[in-house]
């Protein structure tokens, strides 16, 4: 029973810290005080999720573009258009 209670308290503290950190960051970006951000938390989260989706879409497009460029580079190497010297640097992201 004590282990369950301890785990529950730990999860609650982590969730509280996450909400506090989110409110603080959102307060800094919007210029409103933390009390206003916390009062309007559901709408704040909804607004943030829209921005998050936009960033994820942009990242997906950039990732696809990078993958296509890398695939074209590999095709050129396999067709002998470029030298086939491969180094470990080629595989470090």
JONOR-V135529 format. One record per pair of residues at least 24 apart in sequence whose ideal C-beta (glycine too) atoms are under 8 Angstrom apart, sorted by the first residue. I is the first residue (numbers start at 1). GAP is how many residues later the second one is. D is the distance in Angstrom with one decimal. If there is no record, write none. Layout:
i = [I/I]
gap = [GAP/GAP]
d = [D/D]
This chain:
i = [22]
gap = [26]
d = [7.9]
